[in-house]
């Protein structure tokens, strides 16, 4: 799995990619693991997809 410098993403010192803003999250919404665009940093559960449950967690900061 490669990590590119997609706009809206932050990289931590642990090389963990997290969603930096809502636009970045929205760009990943609906992707599942296996999709080249899938970002595990936006999968807050993590259950292999970026969906409404992840959005709810992102919205409340968890």
NORBEL-V318502 format. One record per pair of residues at least 4 apart in sequence whose ideal C-beta (glycine too) atoms are under 8 Angstrom apart, sorted by sequence separation. I is the first residue (numbers start at 1). J is the second residue. If there is no record, write none. Layout:
# NORBEL-V318502
i=<I;I>
j=<J;J>
This chain:
# NORBEL-V318502
i=<5;11;12;20;21;22;23;24;25;31;34;39;43;50;51;52;53;54;55;56;11;12;19;33;38;43;49;57;11;12;19;31;32;40;43;47;10;11;31;33;43;3;9;10;31;42;45;9;10;19;28;44;45;9;10;27;28;33;44;8;9;28;39;43;3;8;38;42;45;8;29;44;3;28;44;8;9;33;7;8;32;33;42;7;8;25;32;6;24;31;32;44;8;30;31;19;30;6;29;30;17;19;28;29;17;18;19;17;18;16;25;29;25;9;25;9;6;25;22;1;19>
j=<9;15;16;24;25;26;27;28;29;35;38;43;47;54;55;56;57;58;59;60;16;17;24;38;43;48;54;62;17;18;25;37;38;46;49;53;17;18;38;40;50;11;17;18;39;50;53;18;19;28;37;53;54;19;20;37;38;43;54;19;20;39;50;54;15;20;50;54;57;21;42;57;17;42;58;23;24;48;23;24;48;49;58;24;25;42;49;24;42;49;50;62;27;49;50;39;50;27;50;51;39;41;50;51;40;41;42;41;42;41;50;55;54;39;55;41;39;58;58;40;58>
